[in-house]
Amino acid sequence: MEQQLTGEQLLEAVAQFGSPLYVYNADKITAQYGKLQAAFSGHPTRFFYACKALTNISILKHMKSLGASLDCVSINEVKLGLKAGFEPSEILFTPNCVAFDEIREAVSLGVNINIDSISMLELFGNHYGDSYPVCIRINPHIEAGGNYKISTGHIDSKFGISIHQIRHIVRVVKTTKLHVHGLHMHTGSEIKDINVFLEALEVLFSIAGHFDKLQFLDLGSGFKVPYKEEDRETDIVGLGKKLQVAVREFEQEYGRPLEIWFEPGKYLVSECGYFVVKANVIKQTTATVFVGVNSGFNHLIRPMFYDAYHKISNISNPKGAERIYTVVGNICETDTFAWDRVLNEVREDDLLVFHNAGAYGFEMSSNFNSRLKPAEVLWKDGKYTLIRKREVFEDLLAGQVWE
C-alpha cells in the first residue's frame, strides 16, 4: 500500500484534471487511522474524524469505511455526515456560539451533542431535561498548540465552560435534571507533549464525580503531524500506554467503565493531501526571485493565516540545480506561500506541489478576486477519481440575484 504519491503520479493527475489541483491519497488516510487504532487498542476508544479539516463527501465515506465516527461543528457538517452514511450515534456535534435552533435540529436528527456554554446548557436543560443526553465541553485552562490561533483551551478562549465554573454547571444539571453522559475538552492543535493530554485528563477526572451517568471522556485531539523533515508526530503510542493505566485506575474509583473518545482531523488527512500549481512567471527584482503561480491564498490560506510551513517540490524539474525563490500567488494582496525557499530550478510552466495540503486547504478556500476553486481528486485502489469538479465562471453567479 503506497502511502506517498510520487512526482510522476502527481504529474499524471494534472495531465488528467489540470491545475491548480488538490490530490488526496486514500492509502495514507487508512494508514493513519490504523496507527491510531493500534496505539489505543489497550482501552475502549472511539475516533471521531474532525471533518472541519476536509468535508468532501468522498473523504467522509472513506472514513466511514474505516470504522471512524464523525466530529461536526456545524449542522451542515452533521447533514453531510448523515448523507455519507454515518449513523446518528456515530456523529458528535460540537458547535459554539450557535443559535439554539441549530441545537434543536441536532436533537431532531438524533446525534450526540456537546454543549460549551452555561447559557446554552441551561436552555437545553429547560427544554429537554433528562430526555436527551448531552456532553459538556470543559475549558481546562491549559494552553497548548503550535499557534495561538489554534490554541483553544487557554483562559481567553471562547471554547468550552471554564473548569472554575464547575459549581455553576452542577447547579444547572441538578436543577434541570440534565442527563450528562460525557465530558469533553480540547486544548489546541499541533501538540507535541503528550503530558498535555494527561494533564487535561486529570482535570476531567477531578470533576467526573459530579456526574454519575458518564459513558465517555473526550480528549479532543491536536496530534501533531510533521511538516518539516525535523518534525516528529505526537507520540501516540506512548500516550496510549499511559492513558490506559490512568483510565483503568480512575474507573476503579468511578465505579463503571468509560470509553475514551478522540477527534483527530489534521492527523488523518493532512499528509494525504497534495496541492499542485503551475509556475506562471519567474520575476526577478533587485532583491528577490519570485515564482508566481496560478493559485493564491484563495486556495491555500494557511501560510498567510497561520504562518504555516508547507514543503514545496518542483515535480517538473526534480533534478534541476537548487536555487532560492520566494513563491507567491496571483491574488491582488500580499500573497506569499514561502520566502527564500530552496527549490530545484523553476521554469515557467513547471509544476510545483505543496505537501501536507489535505487539512484546511480546500476546506478554507474562497472565491476571493472572483477566482474559481480548483478540482479535487482521490487516489484510491490504484487510480484517480474526480471527487469535486473544477469551478467554472457560471458558479460565481450561482445564488446571485440581479435585474
C-alpha positions as CSV (number, residue, x, y, z in Angstrom):
1,M,0.0,0.0,0.0
2,E,1.7,3.2,-1.2
3,Q,1.3,6.0,1.4
4,Q,3.1,8.7,-0.6
5,L,2.4,9.7,-4.1
6,T,5.3,10.2,-6.4
7,G,6.0,13.2,-8.6
8,E,5.2,11.1,-11.7
9,Q,1.8,10.2,-10.2
10,L,1.0,13.8,-9.5
11,L,2.0,14.8,-13.0
12,E,-0.4,12.2,-14.2
13,A,-3.1,13.7,-12.1
14,V,-2.5,17.2,-13.6
15,A,-2.5,15.7,-17.1
16,Q,-6.0,14.3,-16.5
17,F,-7.5,17.1,-14.4
18,G,-5.5,20.3,-14.9
19,S,-4.1,22.7,-12.3
20,P,-4.3,24.0,-9.7
21,L,-5.4,20.7,-8.3
22,Y,-6.0,19.1,-4.9
23,V,-5.0,15.4,-4.8
24,Y,-5.7,13.1,-1.8
25,N,-4.2,9.7,-1.2
26,A,-6.8,7.3,0.5
27,D,-4.0,4.9,1.4
28,K,-2.4,7.5,3.7
29,I,-5.7,8.1,5.5
30,T,-6.1,4.4,6.0
31,A,-2.5,4.1,7.4
32,Q,-3.0,7.0,9.8
33,Y,-6.3,5.6,11.1
34,G,-4.6,2.2,11.6
35,K,-1.9,3.8,13.7
36,L,-4.5,5.4,16.0
37,Q,-6.3,2.1,16.4
38,A,-3.1,0.3,17.3
39,A,-1.9,3.0,19.7
40,F,-5.1,3.0,21.8
41,S,-6.0,-0.7,21.5
42,G,-5.4,-1.2,25.2
43,H,-8.6,0.6,26.2
44,P,-12.1,1.0,24.5
45,T,-11.5,4.1,22.3
46,R,-13.6,5.7,19.6
47,F,-12.2,8.1,16.9
48,F,-14.4,10.9,15.6
49,Y,-12.9,12.4,12.5
50,A,-13.0,16.2,12.9
51,C,-14.4,16.8,9.4
52,K,-13.9,20.6,9.5
53,A,-10.4,19.7,8.2
54,L,-11.8,18.3,4.9
55,T,-15.5,17.6,4.3
56,N,-15.6,16.3,0.8
57,I,-18.2,13.6,0.9
58,S,-15.9,11.0,-0.7
59,I,-13.4,11.5,2.1
60,L,-16.3,11.2,4.7
61,K,-17.4,7.9,3.0
62,H,-13.8,6.6,3.2
63,M,-13.6,7.5,6.9
64,K,-16.9,5.6,7.4
65,S,-15.5,2.5,5.6
66,L,-12.5,2.5,8.1
67,G,-14.9,2.4,11.1
68,A,-14.4,6.0,12.1
69,S,-17.1,8.2,13.7
70,L,-17.6,11.8,12.9
71,D,-17.0,15.1,14.8
72,C,-19.0,18.0,13.4
73,V,-19.0,21.7,14.3
74,S,-22.0,22.9,12.2
75,I,-25.4,21.5,11.5
76,N,-24.5,21.2,7.8
77,E,-21.5,19.1,8.6
78,V,-23.9,16.8,10.6
79,K,-26.1,16.6,7.5
80,L,-23.1,15.8,5.3
81,G,-22.2,13.0,7.7
82,L,-25.7,11.5,7.6
83,K,-25.6,11.8,3.8
84,A,-22.3,10.0,3.7
85,G,-23.9,7.1,5.6
86,F,-22.9,7.7,9.3
87,E,-25.5,6.7,11.8
88,P,-26.7,9.5,14.2
89,S,-25.0,7.6,17.1
90,E,-21.7,7.9,15.2
91,I,-21.8,11.7,15.0
92,L,-20.8,14.2,17.7
93,F,-22.0,17.7,17.2
94,T,-19.7,20.3,18.9
95,P,-20.8,23.8,18.0
96,N,-20.0,27.1,19.6
97,C,-21.8,30.4,19.5
98,V,-24.7,29.0,17.5
99,A,-28.4,29.7,17.8
100,F,-30.5,27.3,19.8
101,D,-32.4,26.4,16.7
102,E,-29.3,24.6,15.4
103,I,-29.1,22.6,18.7
104,R,-32.8,21.7,18.3
105,E,-32.2,20.5,14.8
106,A,-29.4,18.3,16.0
107,V,-31.7,16.8,18.6
108,S,-34.2,16.1,15.9
109,L,-31.5,14.3,13.9
110,G,-30.6,12.1,16.9
111,V,-26.8,12.9,17.1
112,N,-24.6,13.2,20.1
113,I,-24.5,16.9,21.3
114,N,-21.7,18.7,23.1
115,I,-22.6,21.9,25.0
116,D,-20.0,24.6,25.6
117,S,-21.6,27.5,27.4
118,I,-23.6,27.8,30.7
119,S,-26.4,29.7,29.0
120,M,-26.9,27.0,26.3
121,L,-26.6,24.3,28.9
122,E,-29.4,25.9,30.9
123,L,-31.5,26.4,27.9
124,F,-31.0,22.8,26.8
125,G,-31.9,21.6,30.3
126,N,-35.1,23.7,30.4
127,H,-36.2,22.3,27.1
128,Y,-35.2,18.6,27.3
129,G,-34.5,17.8,31.0
130,D,-33.2,14.2,31.2
131,S,-34.9,13.2,27.9
132,Y,-31.9,13.7,25.8
133,P,-28.3,13.0,26.9
134,V,-25.6,15.7,26.5
135,C,-21.8,16.0,26.7
136,I,-20.3,19.1,28.4
137,R,-17.3,20.8,26.9
138,I,-14.9,22.0,29.6
139,N,-12.2,24.6,29.2
140,P,-9.3,23.2,31.3
141,H,-7.3,26.5,31.1
142,I,-4.3,24.6,29.5
143,E,-2.7,26.5,26.7
144,A,-1.3,24.1,24.0
145,G,-0.8,24.0,20.3
146,G,1.6,25.2,17.7
147,N,0.0,28.7,17.2
148,Y,-2.1,30.9,19.4
149,K,-4.8,31.0,16.8
150,I,-5.3,27.2,17.1
151,S,-5.0,27.1,20.9
152,T,-8.5,26.5,22.3
153,G,-8.0,25.6,26.0
154,H,-6.5,28.8,27.4
155,I,-8.2,31.2,29.7
156,D,-9.1,33.7,27.0
157,S,-10.5,31.1,24.6
158,K,-14.2,31.3,23.5
159,F,-14.4,27.5,23.7
160,G,-15.9,25.4,26.5
161,I,-17.1,26.2,30.0
162,S,-14.3,27.2,32.5
163,I,-13.3,24.5,34.9
164,H,-13.7,27.1,37.6
165,Q,-17.4,27.3,36.8
166,I,-18.0,23.6,37.8
167,R,-20.3,24.6,40.7
168,H,-22.5,26.6,38.3
169,I,-22.5,23.6,35.9
170,V,-23.6,21.3,38.6
171,R,-26.4,23.6,39.8
172,V,-27.8,23.8,36.2
173,V,-27.5,20.0,35.8
174,K,-29.3,19.3,39.1
175,T,-32.0,22.0,38.6
176,T,-32.9,20.9,35.1
177,K,-32.3,17.2,35.7
178,L,-29.9,17.0,32.7
179,H,-28.5,13.6,31.7
180,V,-24.8,14.2,31.2
181,H,-23.2,11.2,29.5
182,G,-19.8,12.7,28.6
183,L,-17.2,15.3,29.4
184,H,-15.1,16.9,26.7
185,M,-12.1,19.1,26.4
186,H,-9.8,20.2,23.5
187,T,-6.7,22.3,24.2
188,G,-5.4,23.0,20.7
189,S,-3.7,21.7,17.6
190,E,-0.1,20.6,16.9
191,I,0.5,19.3,20.4
192,K,4.0,17.7,20.8
193,D,3.9,17.0,24.5
194,I,1.7,14.0,25.4
195,N,1.6,15.2,29.0
196,V,-0.8,17.9,27.8
197,F,-3.4,15.2,27.2
198,L,-2.7,13.5,30.5
199,E,-2.9,16.8,32.4
200,A,-6.3,17.5,30.8
201,L,-7.5,14.0,31.5
202,E,-6.7,14.6,35.2
203,V,-8.9,17.8,35.0
204,L,-11.8,15.7,33.7
205,F,-11.2,13.1,36.4
206,S,-11.4,15.8,39.0
207,I,-14.9,16.8,38.1
208,A,-16.3,13.4,36.8
209,G,-17.6,12.5,40.3
210,H,-20.3,15.2,39.9
211,F,-21.9,13.2,37.1
212,D,-22.9,9.6,37.9
213,K,-24.0,8.5,34.3
214,L,-20.9,9.2,32.3
215,Q,-20.2,6.8,29.5
216,F,-17.1,8.5,27.9
217,L,-14.4,11.2,28.4
218,D,-13.5,13.0,25.2
219,L,-9.9,14.4,24.9
220,G,-10.4,16.2,21.6
221,S,-7.3,15.9,19.5
222,G,-4.4,18.1,18.4
223,F,-2.0,15.3,17.4
224,K,1.0,16.8,15.6
225,V,1.9,15.7,12.1
226,P,5.4,16.5,10.6
227,Y,5.6,19.5,8.2
228,K,9.4,19.8,8.2
229,E,12.0,17.0,8.0
230,E,13.0,17.5,11.6
231,D,9.3,17.4,12.8
232,R,8.0,14.4,14.7
233,E,4.5,13.2,15.2
234,T,2.9,13.2,18.6
235,D,3.9,10.0,20.5
236,I,0.5,8.4,20.3
237,V,1.9,5.0,21.3
238,G,3.3,6.4,24.5
239,L,0.1,8.3,25.1
240,G,-1.9,5.2,24.6
241,K,0.1,3.3,27.2
242,K,-0.1,6.0,29.8
243,L,-3.7,6.8,29.2
244,Q,-4.7,3.1,29.5
245,V,-3.2,3.0,33.0
246,A,-4.7,6.3,34.1
247,V,-8.2,5.5,32.9
248,R,-8.2,2.0,34.4
249,E,-7.2,3.4,37.8
250,F,-9.9,6.0,37.6
251,E,-12.6,3.5,36.6
252,Q,-12.0,1.7,39.9
253,E,-12.7,4.9,41.7
254,Y,-15.6,6.0,39.5
255,G,-17.3,2.5,39.6
256,R,-18.0,1.9,35.9
257,P,-16.1,1.6,32.7
258,L,-15.6,4.7,30.5
259,E,-14.9,4.9,26.8
260,I,-12.2,7.4,25.6
261,W,-13.1,9.5,22.6
262,F,-10.7,11.4,20.3
263,E,-11.4,13.8,17.5
264,P,-8.4,13.6,15.0
265,G,-8.7,15.8,11.9
266,K,-5.4,17.1,10.7
267,Y,-3.7,13.8,11.9
268,L,-5.8,11.8,9.5
269,V,-5.9,13.9,6.3
270,S,-3.0,16.5,6.4
271,E,-0.3,14.2,4.9
272,C,-2.7,12.6,2.4
273,G,-3.1,15.9,0.5
274,Y,-1.1,17.5,-2.3
275,F,-1.8,20.8,-3.9
276,V,-0.3,21.1,-7.4
277,V,0.1,24.5,-9.0
278,K,1.8,25.8,-12.2
279,A,4.5,28.5,-12.3
280,N,3.1,31.3,-14.4
281,V,6.0,33.7,-14.2
282,I,9.6,33.9,-12.9
283,K,10.1,37.5,-11.8
284,Q,13.5,38.8,-10.7
285,T,13.6,42.0,-8.7
286,T,16.6,43.8,-7.2
287,A,16.4,41.6,-4.1
288,T,14.3,38.6,-4.8
289,V,13.4,36.0,-7.5
290,F,9.7,35.4,-7.3
291,V,7.8,32.3,-8.7
292,G,4.3,33.5,-9.4
293,V,1.9,30.5,-9.5
294,N,-1.6,30.0,-10.8
295,S,-3.1,30.0,-7.3
296,G,-3.1,32.1,-4.1
297,F,-4.3,32.3,-0.6
298,N,-7.8,31.9,-2.0
299,H,-6.9,28.2,-2.4
300,L,-4.4,27.6,0.4
301,I,-4.6,30.2,3.1
302,R,-2.6,28.5,5.8
303,P,0.8,30.1,5.1
304,M,-0.7,33.7,5.2
305,F,-3.2,33.0,8.0
306,Y,-1.1,30.8,10.3
307,D,2.4,31.4,9.1
308,A,2.3,27.7,8.3
309,Y,5.1,25.9,6.5
310,H,4.4,23.6,3.6
311,K,7.2,21.7,1.8
312,I,7.3,22.6,-1.9
313,S,8.7,20.4,-4.6
314,N,9.3,21.1,-8.3
315,I,8.0,17.9,-9.8
316,S,8.6,19.0,-13.4
317,N,12.4,19.5,-12.8
318,P,13.2,17.4,-9.8
319,K,17.0,17.2,-10.6
320,G,17.5,20.9,-11.5
321,A,20.1,23.0,-9.8
322,E,19.0,24.3,-6.5
323,R,18.1,28.0,-6.4
324,I,16.4,30.3,-3.9
325,Y,12.9,31.6,-4.7
326,T,10.0,33.3,-3.0
327,V,6.8,31.6,-4.1
328,V,3.8,33.9,-4.4
329,G,0.2,33.7,-5.7
330,N,-1.8,35.6,-8.2
331,I,-4.1,37.4,-5.7
332,C,-4.2,41.2,-5.5
333,E,-3.0,41.2,-1.9
334,T,0.3,40.3,-0.3
335,D,0.0,36.6,-1.1
336,T,3.2,34.7,-0.1
337,F,3.4,30.9,0.2
338,A,7.1,30.8,1.0
339,W,10.0,33.2,1.4
340,D,13.6,32.3,0.4
341,R,12.8,28.7,-0.3
342,V,15.4,26.4,-1.8
343,L,13.9,24.6,-4.9
344,N,15.1,22.8,-7.9
345,E,15.3,25.4,-10.7
346,V,11.8,26.6,-11.5
347,R,11.0,27.5,-15.1
348,E,7.7,29.0,-16.3
349,D,5.1,26.3,-16.7
350,D,6.8,24.0,-14.2
351,L,4.5,22.2,-11.8
352,L,5.1,22.7,-8.1
353,V,3.5,20.7,-5.3
354,F,2.6,21.8,-1.8
355,H,2.8,18.8,0.6
356,N,0.6,18.3,3.7
357,A,-2.2,20.1,2.0
358,G,-5.1,17.7,3.0
359,A,-6.2,19.6,6.1
360,Y,-7.6,23.1,6.0
361,G,-6.6,23.5,2.3
362,F,-9.5,23.3,0.0
363,E,-11.8,23.5,3.1
364,M,-10.8,27.1,3.8
365,S,-10.7,28.1,0.1
366,S,-12.7,31.0,-1.3
367,N,-13.6,32.9,-4.5
368,F,-11.6,36.0,-3.5
369,N,-10.8,38.1,-6.5
370,S,-13.6,36.2,-8.3
371,R,-11.2,33.3,-8.9
372,L,-12.5,29.8,-9.3
373,K,-12.0,27.0,-6.8
374,P,-9.9,24.0,-8.0
375,A,-10.9,20.4,-8.6
376,E,-10.3,17.7,-6.1
377,V,-9.3,14.1,-6.9
378,L,-8.8,11.0,-4.8
379,W,-6.2,8.3,-5.4
380,K,-7.7,5.0,-4.3
381,D,-7.4,1.4,-5.5
382,G,-4.6,2.4,-7.9
383,K,-6.5,5.1,-9.8
384,Y,-7.7,8.6,-9.7
385,T,-11.3,9.6,-9.3
386,L,-12.6,13.1,-9.6
387,I,-14.4,14.0,-6.3
388,R,-15.1,17.7,-7.0
389,K,-15.4,19.4,-10.3
390,R,-13.3,22.5,-11.1
391,E,-15.5,25.6,-10.8
392,V,-16.5,27.5,-14.0
393,F,-17.5,31.1,-14.4
394,E,-21.2,30.4,-14.0
395,D,-20.5,29.1,-10.5
396,L,-19.6,32.7,-9.5
397,L,-23.1,33.8,-10.3
398,A,-25.0,30.9,-8.7
399,G,-27.1,32.3,-5.9
400,Q,-26.8,35.9,-7.0
401,V,-29.9,37.8,-7.8
402,W,-29.9,40.8,-10.2
403,E,-32.4,42.6,-12.5
